[in-house]
Amino acid sequence: MSRNIEGKVVVITGASSGLGEATARHLASLGASVVLGARRLDRLEAIANDIRAAGGNAEIAQTDVTCPKEVNALVDTAIRRFGRVDVLVNNAGLMAIAPLSETRVEEWDRMIDINIKGVLYGIAAALPVFQKQGSGHFINIASVAGLKVFSPGGTVYSGTKFAVRAISEGLRHEVGGAIRTTTIEPGAIDSELKHGSAHAQSAAFVKDFYKIAIPADAIARAIAYAIEQPADVDINEIVLRPTVQEF
């Protein structure tokens, strides 16, 4: 058990697979109470049952992060079940890779809705709770594509992840003091993110690129590291990639 994680209430979006699932399982094993949000209720139930069977605390709420009411309901579930929220992990994301010339406007809209607005809806749901408590921790999942534009193909995706970094830094500056903000910028991590591209040529490229991917629990450990620091230590940014990844 980690002294600074044990007993904390952690809300995680996109928790039905990949980074979200790995983080939920890892933090629960360290004694956190986890509240899992995602669209796939069957997956959430299976993960929560595993956590409970291992002696952990888990609650679930079917959540589409593009719907503010559902994100609010996820945070409300945590408060109703555990009485507070200590950490919100804004993890839900979509990576739809295709050249701009394909003009896949619906995919652009979907990435903006999930990757940017979903994070903002999470902030809107949790920030009043954190301010009332006088403590809290936002952990926002960006990407190495938010440090360097991933093009051709990932231009809009990069745009959304640059936005996550900008929003996170502004949030830190505005509410820092008692409330911590961490941005995690992963490289190629094994998750369902790599399946988000409908453009055949781009999808094939992504599949090949992700052969170097490292397991999702690498991110879970980074998140745990940020959470377990003393309250006066704010880990603002963590970038991690496979050792062999150049980009």
Short mmCIF file of the C-alpha atoms (twelve columns), coordinates in Angstrom:
data_MODEL
# 
_entry.id   MODEL 
# 
loop_
_atom_site.group_PDB 
_atom_site.id 
_atom_site.type_symbol 
_atom_site.label_atom_id 
_atom_site.label_alt_id 
_atom_site.label_comp_id 
_atom_site.label_asym_id 
_atom_site.label_seq_id 
_atom_site.Cartn_x 
_atom_site.Cartn_y 
_atom_site.Cartn_z 
_atom_site.pdbx_PDB_model_num 
ATOM 1   C CA . MET A 1   0.000   0.000  0.000   1 
ATOM 2   C CA . SER A 2   1.092   3.578  -0.675  1 
ATOM 3   C CA . ARG A 3   0.507   5.895  2.274   1 
ATOM 4   C CA . ASN A 4   -0.498  8.818  0.040   1 
ATOM 5   C CA . ILE A 5   -2.704  6.724  -2.255  1 
ATOM 6   C CA . GLU A 6   -4.427  4.444  0.247   1 
ATOM 7   C CA . GLY A 7   -7.942  5.718  0.954   1 
ATOM 8   C CA . LYS A 8   -7.957  8.312  -1.816  1 
ATOM 9   C CA . VAL A 9   -10.974 8.426  -4.120  1 
ATOM 10  C CA . VAL A 10  -9.950  8.439  -7.772  1 
ATOM 11  C CA . VAL A 11  -12.374 9.019  -10.653 1 
ATOM 12  C CA . ILE A 12  -11.182 7.739  -14.052 1 
ATOM 13  C CA . THR A 13  -12.751 8.346  -17.472 1 
ATOM 14  C CA . GLY A 14  -12.141 5.964  -20.350 1 
ATOM 15  C CA . ALA A 15  -11.767 3.264  -17.716 1 
ATOM 16  C CA . SER A 16  -13.080 0.281  -19.704 1 
ATOM 17  C CA . SER A 17  -9.740  -0.596 -21.336 1 
ATOM 18  C CA . GLY A 18  -6.130  0.450  -21.908 1 
ATOM 19  C CA . LEU A 19  -4.649  3.204  -19.780 1 
ATOM 20  C CA . GLY A 20  -7.836  3.754  -17.787 1 
ATOM 21  C CA . GLU A 21  -8.274  0.099  -16.913 1 
ATOM 22  C CA . ALA A 22  -4.602  -0.365 -16.022 1 
ATOM 23  C CA . THR A 23  -4.692  2.744  -13.835 1 
ATOM 24  C CA . ALA A 24  -7.858  1.613  -12.063 1 
ATOM 25  C CA . ARG A 25  -6.420  -1.812 -11.288 1 
ATOM 26  C CA . HIS A 26  -3.055  -0.429 -10.152 1 
ATOM 27  C CA . LEU A 27  -4.430  2.325  -7.913  1 
ATOM 28  C CA . ALA A 28  -6.979  -0.043 -6.382  1 
ATOM 29  C CA . SER A 29  -4.143  -2.447 -5.569  1 
ATOM 30  C CA . LEU A 30  -2.443  0.433  -3.725  1 
ATOM 31  C CA . GLY A 31  -5.540  1.044  -1.623  1 
ATOM 32  C CA . ALA A 32  -7.374  3.753  -3.559  1 
ATOM 33  C CA . SER A 33  -11.137 3.650  -4.023  1 
ATOM 34  C CA . VAL A 34  -11.725 3.927  -7.773  1 
ATOM 35  C CA . VAL A 35  -14.770 5.182  -9.641  1 
ATOM 36  C CA . LEU A 36  -14.793 4.062  -13.249 1 
ATOM 37  C CA . GLY A 37  -16.525 5.832  -16.114 1 
ATOM 38  C CA . ALA A 38  -16.830 4.684  -19.741 1 
ATOM 39  C CA . ARG A 39  -19.516 3.852  -22.284 1 
ATOM 40  C CA . ARG A 40  -19.140 0.051  -22.160 1 
ATOM 41  C CA . LEU A 41  -20.994 -0.951 -19.022 1 
ATOM 42  C CA . ASP A 42  -20.194 -4.656 -19.357 1 
ATOM 43  C CA . ARG A 43  -16.456 -3.929 -19.380 1 
ATOM 44  C CA . LEU A 44  -16.755 -1.602 -16.385 1 
ATOM 45  C CA . GLU A 45  -18.675 -4.242 -14.439 1 
ATOM 46  C CA . ALA A 46  -16.068 -6.915 -15.201 1 
ATOM 47  C CA . ILE A 47  -13.157 -4.682 -14.116 1 
ATOM 48  C CA . ALA A 48  -14.948 -3.524 -10.958 1 
ATOM 49  C CA . ASN A 49  -15.785 -7.132 -10.042 1 
ATOM 50  C CA . ASP A 50  -12.111 -8.094 -10.438 1 
ATOM 51  C CA . ILE A 51  -11.044 -5.202 -8.193  1 
ATOM 52  C CA . ARG A 52  -13.617 -6.103 -5.529  1 
ATOM 53  C CA . ALA A 53  -12.662 -9.789 -5.670  1 
ATOM 54  C CA . ALA A 54  -9.079  -8.738 -4.902  1 
ATOM 55  C CA . GLY A 55  -10.291 -6.791 -1.870  1 
ATOM 56  C CA . GLY A 56  -10.436 -3.348 -3.449  1 
ATOM 57  C CA . ASN A 57  -13.132 -0.683 -3.612  1 
ATOM 58  C CA . ALA A 58  -14.672 0.145  -6.997  1 
ATOM 59  C CA . GLU A 59  -17.796 1.867  -8.239  1 
ATOM 60  C CA . ILE A 60  -18.911 2.400  -11.831 1 
ATOM 61  C CA . ALA A 61  -21.059 4.797  -13.850 1 
ATOM 62  C CA . GLN A 62  -21.764 4.515  -17.555 1 
ATOM 63  C CA . THR A 63  -20.272 7.716  -18.940 1 
ATOM 64  C CA . ASP A 64  -19.923 9.360  -22.324 1 
ATOM 65  C CA . VAL A 65  -17.473 12.224 -21.772 1 
ATOM 66  C CA . THR A 66  -19.061 14.216 -24.606 1 
ATOM 67  C CA . CYS A 67  -22.158 14.603 -22.402 1 
ATOM 68  C CA . PRO A 68  -21.637 17.035 -19.491 1 
ATOM 69  C CA . LYS A 69  -24.557 15.593 -17.501 1 
ATOM 70  C CA . GLU A 70  -22.999 12.120 -17.604 1 
ATOM 71  C CA . VAL A 71  -19.597 13.432 -16.480 1 
ATOM 72  C CA . ASN A 72  -21.312 15.285 -13.624 1 
ATOM 73  C CA . ALA A 73  -23.132 12.073 -12.724 1 
ATOM 74  C CA . LEU A 74  -19.808 10.188 -12.619 1 
ATOM 75  C CA . VAL A 75  -18.369 12.645 -10.092 1 
ATOM 76  C CA . ASP A 76  -21.657 12.587 -8.154  1 
ATOM 77  C CA . THR A 77  -21.410 8.777  -8.000  1 
ATOM 78  C CA . ALA A 78  -18.012 9.092  -6.320  1 
ATOM 79  C CA . ILE A 79  -19.323 11.572 -3.758  1 
ATOM 80  C CA . ARG A 80  -22.447 9.530  -3.038  1 
ATOM 81  C CA . ARG A 81  -20.471 6.294  -2.611  1 
ATOM 82  C CA . PHE A 82  -17.250 7.510  -0.974  1 
ATOM 83  C CA . GLY A 83  -18.047 11.026 0.285   1 
ATOM 84  C CA . ARG A 84  -15.375 12.912 -1.660  1 
ATOM 85  C CA . VAL A 85  -13.158 13.010 -4.774  1 
ATOM 86  C CA . ASP A 86  -9.397  13.322 -4.426  1 
ATOM 87  C CA . VAL A 87  -8.254  12.755 -8.007  1 
ATOM 88  C CA . LEU A 88  -9.849  13.023 -11.449 1 
ATOM 89  C CA . VAL A 89  -8.021  11.239 -14.274 1 
ATOM 90  C CA . ASN A 90  -9.223  12.701 -17.584 1 
ATOM 91  C CA . ASN A 91  -8.191  9.743  -19.718 1 
ATOM 92  C CA . ALA A 92  -10.883 9.158  -22.364 1 
ATOM 93  C CA . GLY A 93  -9.485  9.833  -25.832 1 
ATOM 94  C CA . LEU A 94  -9.782  9.192  -29.553 1 
ATOM 95  C CA . MET A 95  -6.959  9.093  -32.092 1 
ATOM 96  C CA . ALA A 96  -8.322  9.140  -35.647 1 
ATOM 97  C CA . ILE A 97  -5.351  9.474  -38.007 1 
ATOM 98  C CA . ALA A 98  -5.873  10.654 -41.595 1 
ATOM 99  C CA . PRO A 99  -4.392  13.371 -43.829 1 
ATOM 100 C CA . LEU A 100 -6.170  16.732 -43.712 1 
ATOM 101 C CA . SER A 101 -6.848  16.360 -47.445 1 
ATOM 102 C CA . GLU A 102 -9.278  13.549 -46.584 1 
ATOM 103 C CA . THR A 103 -11.422 16.243 -44.869 1 
ATOM 104 C CA . ARG A 104 -12.857 13.828 -42.335 1 
ATOM 105 C CA . VAL A 105 -14.762 16.574 -40.556 1 
ATOM 106 C CA . GLU A 106 -16.872 14.192 -38.472 1 
ATOM 107 C CA . GLU A 107 -13.688 12.613 -37.095 1 
ATOM 108 C CA . TRP A 108 -12.276 16.056 -36.332 1 
ATOM 109 C CA . ASP A 109 -15.452 16.940 -34.447 1 
ATOM 110 C CA . ARG A 110 -15.368 13.657 -32.543 1 
ATOM 111 C CA . MET A 111 -11.748 14.159 -31.446 1 
ATOM 112 C CA . ILE A 112 -12.480 17.722 -30.346 1 
ATOM 113 C CA . ASP A 113 -15.583 16.548 -28.455 1 
ATOM 114 C CA . ILE A 114 -13.776 13.725 -26.630 1 
ATOM 115 C CA . ASN A 115 -10.192 14.946 -26.285 1 
ATOM 116 C CA . ILE A 116 -10.795 18.622 -25.517 1 
ATOM 117 C CA . LYS A 117 -14.398 19.122 -24.446 1 
ATOM 118 C CA . GLY A 118 -14.386 15.849 -22.502 1 
ATOM 119 C CA . VAL A 119 -11.457 17.140 -20.431 1 
ATOM 120 C CA . LEU A 120 -13.208 20.472 -19.888 1 
ATOM 121 C CA . TYR A 121 -16.401 18.720 -18.794 1 
ATOM 122 C CA . GLY A 122 -14.336 16.720 -16.303 1 
ATOM 123 C CA . ILE A 123 -12.801 19.912 -14.962 1 
ATOM 124 C CA . ALA A 124 -16.243 21.540 -14.721 1 
ATOM 125 C CA . ALA A 125 -17.594 18.566 -12.778 1 
ATOM 126 C CA . ALA A 126 -14.716 18.176 -10.329 1 
ATOM 127 C CA . LEU A 127 -13.391 21.704 -9.786  1 
ATOM 128 C CA . PRO A 128 -16.274 22.927 -7.579  1 
ATOM 129 C CA . VAL A 129 -15.853 19.761 -5.478  1 
ATOM 130 C CA . PHE A 130 -12.103 20.303 -5.135  1 
ATOM 131 C CA . GLN A 131 -12.574 23.963 -4.230  1 
ATOM 132 C CA . LYS A 132 -15.161 23.098 -1.588  1 
ATOM 133 C CA . GLN A 133 -12.872 20.405 -0.133  1 
ATOM 134 C CA . GLY A 134 -9.813  22.635 -0.303  1 
ATOM 135 C CA . SER A 135 -7.905  19.875 -2.091  1 
ATOM 136 C CA . GLY A 136 -7.890  17.846 -5.288  1 
ATOM 137 C CA . HIS A 137 -5.762  16.624 -8.168  1 
ATOM 138 C CA . PHE A 138 -6.436  16.756 -11.913 1 
ATOM 139 C CA . ILE A 139 -4.499  14.295 -14.057 1 
ATOM 140 C CA . ASN A 140 -5.006  14.985 -17.762 1 
ATOM 141 C CA . ILE A 141 -3.781  12.560 -20.410 1 
ATOM 142 C CA . ALA A 142 -2.200  14.370 -23.352 1 
ATOM 143 C CA . SER A 143 0.368   12.775 -25.695 1 
ATOM 144 C CA . VAL A 144 3.831   13.170 -27.161 1 
ATOM 145 C CA . ALA A 145 1.730   14.352 -30.130 1 
ATOM 146 C CA . GLY A 146 0.940   17.344 -27.915 1 
ATOM 147 C CA . LEU A 147 4.652   18.185 -27.818 1 
ATOM 148 C CA . LYS A 148 5.378   17.744 -31.516 1 
ATOM 149 C CA . VAL A 149 2.859   17.731 -34.364 1 
ATOM 150 C CA . PHE A 150 2.322   14.188 -35.617 1 
ATOM 151 C CA . SER A 151 1.949   14.733 -39.366 1 
ATOM 152 C CA . PRO A 152 0.917   13.862 -41.938 1 
ATOM 153 C CA . GLY A 153 -2.189  12.286 -40.508 1 
ATOM 154 C CA . GLY A 154 -2.209  13.330 -36.890 1 
ATOM 155 C CA . THR A 155 -2.540  17.077 -37.287 1 
ATOM 156 C CA . VAL A 156 -5.990  17.404 -35.693 1 
ATOM 157 C CA . TYR A 157 -5.176  14.807 -33.035 1 
ATOM 158 C CA . SER A 158 -2.032  16.775 -32.185 1 
ATOM 159 C CA . GLY A 159 -4.121  19.933 -32.056 1 
ATOM 160 C CA . THR A 160 -6.397  18.384 -29.447 1 
ATOM 161 C CA . LYS A 161 -3.459  17.227 -27.333 1 
ATOM 162 C CA . PHE A 162 -1.701  20.611 -27.554 1 
ATOM 163 C CA . ALA A 163 -5.006  21.983 -26.260 1 
ATOM 164 C CA . VAL A 164 -5.003  19.572 -23.316 1 
ATOM 165 C CA . ARG A 165 -1.531  20.797 -22.344 1 
ATOM 166 C CA . ALA A 166 -2.587  24.450 -22.650 1 
ATOM 167 C CA . ILE A 167 -5.760  23.904 -20.619 1 
ATOM 168 C CA . SER A 168 -3.815  21.976 -17.978 1 
ATOM 169 C CA . GLU A 169 -1.203  24.708 -17.585 1 
ATOM 170 C CA . GLY A 170 -3.863  27.409 -17.363 1 
ATOM 171 C CA . LEU A 171 -5.771  25.320 -14.833 1 
ATOM 172 C CA . ARG A 172 -2.631  24.858 -12.722 1 
ATOM 173 C CA . HIS A 173 -1.993  28.593 -12.765 1 
ATOM 174 C CA . GLU A 174 -5.598  29.495 -11.912 1 
ATOM 175 C CA . VAL A 175 -6.374  27.018 -9.150  1 
ATOM 176 C CA . GLY A 176 -2.937  25.937 -7.878  1 
ATOM 177 C CA . GLY A 177 -2.237  26.149 -4.185  1 
ATOM 178 C CA . ALA A 178 -4.413  23.435 -2.789  1 
ATOM 179 C CA . ILE A 179 -5.329  21.831 -6.129  1 
ATOM 180 C CA . ARG A 180 -2.699  19.960 -8.154  1 
ATOM 181 C CA . THR A 181 -2.550  19.510 -11.932 1 
ATOM 182 C CA . THR A 182 -0.549  16.858 -13.757 1 
ATOM 183 C CA . THR A 183 -0.308  16.321 -17.497 1 
ATOM 184 C CA . ILE A 184 0.812   12.892 -18.699 1 
ATOM 185 C CA . GLU A 185 2.214   12.728 -22.248 1 
ATOM 186 C CA . PRO A 186 2.540   9.098  -23.368 1 
ATOM 187 C CA . GLY A 187 4.224   7.808  -26.484 1 
ATOM 188 C CA . ALA A 188 3.214   4.454  -27.989 1 
ATOM 189 C CA . ILE A 189 1.350   2.635  -25.237 1 
ATOM 190 C CA . ASP A 190 -0.568  -0.581 -25.827 1 
ATOM 191 C CA . SER A 191 -4.247  0.398  -25.743 1 
ATOM 192 C CA . GLU A 192 -7.312  0.643  -27.965 1 
ATOM 193 C CA . LEU A 193 -6.222  4.144  -29.042 1 
ATOM 194 C CA . LYS A 194 -4.393  2.617  -32.000 1 
ATOM 195 C CA . HIS A 195 -7.678  1.278  -33.393 1 
ATOM 196 C CA . GLY A 196 -9.267  4.725  -33.830 1 
ATOM 197 C CA . SER A 197 -8.313  5.349  -37.474 1 
ATOM 198 C CA . ALA A 198 -10.828 4.549  -40.223 1 
ATOM 199 C CA . HIS A 199 -8.548  5.728  -43.065 1 
ATOM 200 C CA . ALA A 200 -7.022  2.444  -44.299 1 
ATOM 201 C CA . GLN A 201 -3.521  3.679  -45.149 1 
ATOM 202 C CA . SER A 202 -3.206  5.626  -41.894 1 
ATOM 203 C CA . ALA A 203 -4.575  2.701  -39.878 1 
ATOM 204 C CA . ALA A 204 -1.932  0.406  -41.388 1 
ATOM 205 C CA . PHE A 205 0.790   2.932  -40.519 1 
ATOM 206 C CA . VAL A 206 -0.440  3.230  -36.929 1 
ATOM 207 C CA . LYS A 207 -0.613  -0.560 -36.539 1 
ATOM 208 C CA . ASP A 208 2.991   -0.841 -37.698 1 
ATOM 209 C CA . PHE A 209 4.131   2.094  -35.533 1 
ATOM 210 C CA . TYR A 210 2.568   0.556  -32.422 1 
ATOM 211 C CA . LYS A 211 4.675   -2.610 -32.695 1 
ATOM 212 C CA . ILE A 212 7.060   -0.836 -30.295 1 
ATOM 213 C CA . ALA A 213 4.290   -0.088 -27.754 1 
ATOM 214 C CA . ILE A 214 4.909   -0.648 -24.061 1 
ATOM 215 C CA . PRO A 215 2.209   -1.916 -21.646 1 
ATOM 216 C CA . ALA A 216 -0.439  0.424  -20.268 1 
ATOM 217 C CA . ASP A 217 0.690   -0.170 -16.707 1 
ATOM 218 C CA . ALA A 218 3.690   2.074  -17.465 1 
ATOM 219 C CA . ILE A 219 1.216   4.967  -17.420 1 
ATOM 220 C CA . ALA A 220 -0.525  3.612  -14.332 1 
ATOM 221 C CA . ARG A 221 2.772   3.729  -12.431 1 
ATOM 222 C CA . ALA A 222 3.437   7.291  -13.601 1 
ATOM 223 C CA . ILE A 223 -0.013  8.358  -12.411 1 
ATOM 224 C CA . ALA A 224 0.580   6.660  -9.060  1 
ATOM 225 C CA . TYR A 225 3.891   8.517  -8.737  1 
ATOM 226 C CA . ALA A 226 2.158   11.862 -9.256  1 
ATOM 227 C CA . ILE A 227 -0.615  11.060 -6.773  1 
ATOM 228 C CA . GLU A 228 1.600   9.723  -4.001  1 
ATOM 229 C CA . GLN A 229 3.697   12.886 -3.655  1 
ATOM 230 C CA . PRO A 230 3.129   15.031 -0.533  1 
ATOM 231 C CA . ALA A 231 0.378   17.624 -0.907  1 
ATOM 232 C CA . ASP A 232 2.897   20.460 -1.389  1 
ATOM 233 C CA . VAL A 233 4.533   18.701 -4.375  1 
ATOM 234 C CA . ASP A 234 2.828   19.087 -7.744  1 
ATOM 235 C CA . ILE A 235 4.212   16.894 -10.520 1 
ATOM 236 C CA . ASN A 236 3.144   19.069 -13.440 1 
ATOM 237 C CA . GLU A 237 4.273   17.053 -16.432 1 
ATOM 238 C CA . ILE A 238 5.460   13.522 -17.210 1 
ATOM 239 C CA . VAL A 239 6.571   12.478 -20.711 1 
ATOM 240 C CA . LEU A 240 7.205   8.778  -21.254 1 
ATOM 241 C CA . ARG A 241 7.823   6.695  -24.337 1 
ATOM 242 C CA . PRO A 242 9.128   3.288  -25.282 1 
ATOM 243 C CA . THR A 243 12.930  3.502  -25.074 1 
ATOM 244 C CA . VAL A 244 13.180  2.841  -28.820 1 
ATOM 245 C CA . GLN A 245 10.587  5.448  -29.863 1 
ATOM 246 C CA . GLU A 246 12.127  8.349  -31.786 1 
ATOM 247 C CA . PHE A 247 9.038   10.568 -32.150 1 
# 
